[in-house]
Amino acid sequence: MPLDSILQETPHTPGPPILDPRPYSRKDAGDVLAVGLATTVLMWSVGYIFRMPGDRVPAPLILAALVAILIGGGFMGAWRTRRGPIGGLWVGLISGSLNLLVLGSLGRDLTTDHRIIAYEFLWAPVSVISAGLLAWIGGFFGARLNPERRQYLHPEGSLTLSTGIATLVLIMAGGMVTGLNAGLSVPDWPDSFRFGMFFFPLSHMTGGVFFEHTHRLFGTLVGLATLIQTIYLFRHESRRWVKWTSFIALIMVIFQGLMGGLRVTGHFTLAKSRLGMDPSTPLAIIHGAFGQVFFAVLVVLAAVCSPSWTSNLQPKPRLSAKIGRSMAWALVGVLLVQLTLGAILRHVGGVLLLHISVAVIVLLLALFSGARAWGLNPDQLILKRVGLALLCVVSLQVLLGVCAVIALGGGGPLEHPDMAQAVVTTAHQTTGAVLLAIAVLLAVWTVRLESPVSLKHLESI
């Protein structure tokens, strides 16, 4: 089936826009899954920032922040859905279950039998139940702001959006690993210093080990979220091509995880020391670029699962629609080249001038496509906003690129970068991922909302 037909596969009926033609069902758990995942991502992000090496935030303050986020998640689960306080409870149970991925790190050593038994039969259930109760408290108050039990969250759209946000956080965490040259701080995989990945003690996460190991944990969370998303869409989505796109995303995240591990080991091995490893720089480069492509796929999924996409919005006839589509997809293609060059520059250097040259092409294409979408669509708010976002993000990316070159002294990766240099280069990399996602969004929304016509046909209309 042609791409245009696939992207426009949505009901079109006359009359005012219908944002969500499908009836809501309490059996559709996409809303609480989305809030539970978003709550978990926020908890992990706050814990990541507060636990960074350096002047650490006191543990009681970290705990208070995490409890507040759980209560807030339950509040949102009741306020923005029809479920009331039970929605808050479900958000807490989901978040508590996802947090089991890091719960094992809180112990000193879970390698002994009695500690594993205590974890499995005591701490894990208590943690999940406690999270559910805390979120239920938040849900009790959130429900008061929604006494009519209205549904504000679109299940499919909110779940796919939450998965995309989790992936963006993962990209930032991966950028810090590269920015600090911490990619080989943990010498083995899938274990971490002979511990199971999920049982590596938090007290051992210092220096580069902290950044490398937490990146692995974030990767696991995104992989699990993508699996949940795929299962959910296969159960609730009627469009076959959307289902299979979600399945492709699942295969991509599995492949990305394998590349990340093989970047450390060089081959499949059970060795526990560096002597049995053969780290691969080419895989590190591919791993960095492929992660941003995966993020763009998730953003497209979030767009096509949104209520705006499935509404009865009619595409507008445009004389320049074919040009707009061609330029938007050309921008996507050039950005893929540029992001690959950026990954090469961050790992081995030597392509700075080429990277800057391609950046000029990216800037010109982005300015044209963004200005066209912004200025030509006063009656298509989605295209107008995406175009404006493209203009803003590409401007920010150019500024960050200049800052990155200055921070690195005009060369490639530094042997001993400091935190400020890592933050600048990571911000540049992350904004590049966002820029690619916006470019892809503009391309698919242009196909969805603009219909190419000839001048003769337009005059007849």
Summary of the structure (lengths in Angstrom):
residues: 461
radius of gyration: 23.3
end to end distance: 27.9
largest distance: 80.4
contacts: 1592
relative contact order: 0.11
helix: 72%
strand: 2%
